[in-house]
């Protein structure tokens, strides 16, 4: 069963579950008092061959406060020309860019001033090791202060890490029990960590290698998507 069929089957199951009396919403904050929520989520936008499936479970203390846990499985993503890191290299002749994205987990509290407003998310996020492999064709390239001929492969990894996280999201629960949400949360205040970078295919001088690694590190750390974070686009059932 592929990811799309799995998601469709699960969503249909969630929608067809019996309606619980506690999911009948009213205009006050008692609408979500003392109810649980379970569901599935995507850790990537659902196109381009990757979904990064995950699940979440949580508890609504009331309409304004939710505590929950999200887990997302490891995934392989073929990013190619859409890769921020590959484009940031500045080399022509990109053949392919693929990424091994590690598992992710997030323990969070959501707080909002009103049940129809966006929420602030606070918690602790864990990202396992992510590794992106970028392959460039054979040609002459200026790297550092010298010119090199040949194909180049760059392997760039962010080590595993556990960090505090803060983010923003939106969630809505329908009166028949279905809940939907979208959120991005991460440790963005101090930027991304330094990546581990391996240059293959050409024998660079020490000075040129240091110059290339320094530039790639600056580009890597400039993107919030290289921080320790969790993105989730999900649907669940409130009971």
Phi, psi and omega in degrees: 000123182281173185299319183296314179296320178299314181295314181301315180298318181293317180296319178297323177295317180298315183293327184276356179297153180300142178285128179267144182301330183287349181265008174277111190274145176241182185275356181254179186280005178277358186300324181245028180294120170062045179236153179263162177218135174229150180186183177244157177213161171260138174265355173227155173300136190283060170205170181078018173087001180229141177236329183051069185295146177210175175228159176219151176218140181198177184228129176268109174293323173196192183293344188251343185229128180226138174238130184206174180228134178238137175229134179235137184285161173293156185207156173250129185235130175264100186270323180050232185292349179273358183286123175298316184294320179293320179291329181289342179298322180086007177273142168278168174078036177293123177270315178194156174221119180234151184226135170263107183262123183287170177296154181224150179216148184213121173256120193221160166236131176254134180229134178216151182282339182208150186295343179260001183266162169299162180240155170265134180250131178231137179177205180231128183244141173240128172241127172285175184299133173248136180226125178247131178248122183242120182250128180242148185287174182279122177192174175278133181222143172274116178233117186067236181255008185231166176252134182232144177253141175127174177283150181231135172238129178246129176245115187239123185235141169255123183293160177298149181200153176241124186219157166296159180215147174220141183200190183222142179205178176220138179223146177218133179247124179278161185287351176262010171106347180279134177238138177234151179202157173219139187201146167230126179219142180190181178263074188266347188292331180245015175077182180279156177287171175287130179279162170263126189235127178241125180257122183236151173102333177228146181267093181279149170293160180301319181293317181290324176296315179298320180295318179294314180297320179296318180292317179295324178295317177299315180295318180300315184285347180280346183262127177295340181283352173263000174285171172284115188206171172223127167253138177215133175234108193220172176218145183208187181232131180261132182213000000 
